[in-house]
């Protein structure tokens, strides 16, 4: 089975245009990487920040979760959609 790199799959989760946070993305991809230790909510959060830094994602708001931690939500940019078509 040919599995894409984790960062590519994180970006691919946004192809629908939906606004997502790290936990939501992790829930979508965790079954693909079930045997990989590096697939975690914190790793996904790091990839989201990285994808935002290069313009593939835009921050789409934030909220406080039940533990009072700040959670950022992201949405794919037009530039990001163009890049995803090449993957």
Secondary structure, 3 states (H helix, E strand, C coil): CCCCCHHHHHHHCCCCCCCECHHHHHHHHCCCCCCCCCCCHHHHHHHHHHHHHCCCEEEEEEEECCCCCEEEEEEECHHHHHHHCCC
